Amino acid sequence: MIEFLLVLLTGTAAGALNAIGGGGTFVALPALVAFGLPPVTANALSRVALVPGAVASAWVYRRELTPVGETSTKALMAISMVGGGVGAGLLLALPASSFDAAAPWLLAAATLILAFGRRLSQTLRNALGRSVSMSPRAVLIGQFFLAVYGGYFGGAVGITMMALWGIGLGLDAAASNPMRVVQLAAVFFSAAVLFLFASDVLGAPLVLAAMLVGAVAGGWAGAHLARRLPASLLRGSILAIAVAMTVMYFLRG
């Protein structure tokens, strides 16, 4: 019962983090490994369990979605789902440590872009005398590779999404947070479908159920909290989470 409650609380924290700024996988994955699950199983189970939480957050945000530049939202979701499925397939086929060395540096770069991306975009715009903006095709290509990473590992993929949109399109982190949550749900959904049929996540039903329930509660509550935060405070919270996740990833490595 104590382990069940601890997993429930971990799922709640992970769901809330994903709704506010990302990083839920970093909370869920080490906890599942600590409870005795093999790393690949823990990785897959965390992705399956966090899907309903991401969907709950997306439902809360449904009236606040803003397009990612001129990119079709339907095309973006389709790319996210395809990439998530590809990444999940790679997780099942490749060594679990393949991205371990690259993950901290990817997150560090994303954090710097989140902090300075809009300023850098403005500097480039002033220097070139024209707007600097990614084309819809470039956005979709970038989204595909991020979705592959999200399906394979998932850690801070939402943060890297906002970093890409910030540097490439000048989007504000607070304004793009609802769309980040929706795309995160799409990435996790396709990965979860594959994991349910091709991995052993159903071998730990109580752990899966506890984290799933917690993630839904956390995702719902976290999204409502994020909606009530002033934009400047939400931006600061997202950046603070990104910095904390970066430090943890380097310490973990």
N, C-alpha and C positions, 0 to 999 in steps of 0.2 A: 504493500500500500504506500509506503514511504517513497519507493522508487517511482510508482505511478504518479504520485503528486509532484515529485521533482521533474519528471518528464512533462507533466501538464504545465507547470510553471515555466519550464524552458520553452515549450511551444508558444505560450502566451507572450513571453519576452521576444521570441523570434518573430512572431506575427506582428507585434507592435513595432518592432524595429523596421521591418520591411515596409510597413505602412507609412512610417514617418520619414525614413531616409535611407533604408537599406541596411544590409549587414546581418540579417536574420540567420543566414546559413552559418555564419561564423559562430553564432551562439548554439545553434541546434546540432551541428556536426560534432564538435568536440564532446558535447554532453552525451550524445548517442554512443560514441566510441568509449567514453568513460563507463557507460552502462553495459559494456561488454560486446557491442556489435562490431563486426569487422568493418574496416574503413569504407570499403566499396558499398557494403550493405547500408551502413550509416548514411553515406552520401546519398544513395538512392532513396532511402526511407525519408530523409529530411526533405527531399524534393517533393515526394508524394504528399507528405503531411502538410507542407506549407502551401500547397495549391489552394485548398479551401479558404485559408486565411487571406491569400492574395485576392481571391475572388470576392470575399467579403469586403475587403478594402476597396476593390474596384467598384463594387456596388455603391458604397458610400460616396465615392468620387464621381459617379456616373454623369452628373450634371455639370461637372467642372472640367471636363476634358477639353484640351486645346490642341489643335493640330501641330505636328512636328514640321514646321515650315510649310512647304507646299507638298509634302509627301502624303499620299493617301493613307488614312488610318487603317483601312482594310488591308492594304498591301503591307503596311508595317506589321500588323498582327499576323498576317500569313507568313511573312518572313521570320517573325519571332517564333512561331510554332514550328516551322520547318527547321530552323537552326537549333531550337531546343531539342527536337527529336534527333538530329544529327549528333549533337553533343552527348545526349544520353547513350546513343549507340557507341560512341567513342569510349565512354566511361566503361561500358561493358566489355569492350574489345581491347583496350589499351591498359598499361600499368596505371594504378591509381595515383602514382607520384609524378605523372608526366608534367602537370602544370604547377607543381609545388614550388619550383624555383622561380617561375615567371610570375606567379600570382602576387607576391608582395610588391614587385616593381610595377606591375600593371595598376595595382590599386594606388600606389604612390603617385604615379603619373596622373591617374584620374582625380586624385585629391587636389593636386596642384592645378589641374585644369578647372576643377570646380571653384577653386579659390580665385584664380586669375583669368579664367577663360573669357569672360565677357569683357574684361579690361584689355586682354590681348586682341580680341576681335575688334574692339574700338580702335586700338593702336594701329592694327593692320588696315582698317578702313580709312583712317586718317592719312596713313603713309601712302596708300595706293590711290586715294582719292575716289574710291568707289566701295560699294558694299562687298563684303566677303561672305559668301554663303554657299554651303554645300548644295549640290543638285539633289533632287529626289532620288536619283539612281545611286548617288554616293551615300546618301543616308541609308538606303536599303542595304547596300553592300556592307557598310559599317555595322548596321543592325544585325545582319546575318552572322557575322563573325562574333559579335557580342552574345548573340543567342546561342551559338555553338558553345562558347565558354560557359554560358549560363546553364545549358543542359549538361555539360560535363562536370562542372564544379559548382557554379552558382554563387560563390562568395562575392558579394558586393557588385554583382552584375548590374543592379539598378543604379548604383553610383557611377559606374563607367558609362551607362547609357546617358545619364544627365550630363556627364562631362563631354561626351561626344556631341550632344545637342547644344551644349553651351558654347563650345569652341567653334563648331561648324555652322551654327545658326544663330548664336547669340541669345539662346533661350534662357530665361530666368529659372533657377533651380526650383523656387517655390511654385511658379506657374506651371512648370512641366512635371511636377511631382505626381499629379493624378494620372497622367499618361504613362509615366514610369511604372506605376503600380499595375496598370492594365497590361502593359507589355511584359512585365515580370510574370503576371498570371498566365499569359500566353506561352511564355518560354517554359515555365514550370509544368503547365498542363500537358504539353506534348511529351516532355521528358517523363512525366509521371505515368502516362499511358504505357510507354515502353517499359518502364521499370516494373509496373504491375504484372506484365506478362513475361518479362525476360529476366527478372532478378528474384531474389528471395525475400523481398520486403514483407510479404505476407506471412513469413515465418515468425514474425514478432508482432502478433496482432494487438496485444495490450499496449505495447510501446507505441505502435502506430496510432492507435485510437487515442491515447493520452495526448500525444503531440498534436494530432489533428484537431482535437477539441480545443486545446490551448491556443493553437494558431488561429483558429476562427475567432475566438474571443479576443485575442490580442490584435488581430488584423482589423476587426470591427472597431474596437475601442481606440486603437492607434490612429486609424483614419479619421475618426470623429475628433480626436485631440488635435491632429495636424490641421484639420479644417478650421479650427478655432484659434490657432496660433497666428499672430501677425506675420506678414510675409517676411519681414526682416528676421524675426525670431525663428521662423521655419527654415530660412536659408542658413542661419547660424547653426541650427540643430543638425541639419543635413551635413554641413561642413564638419561639425564637431564629431558626428558619427563616422564620417569618412576618415578623419584624422585618427580617431581611436582605432578603427578597423585596420588602418595602415600600420600603426604601431604594433597592434596585436599580431598581424600577419608576419611582420619581421621578427618579433619575439618567438612566434611559433616556429619559424624556420630555423 
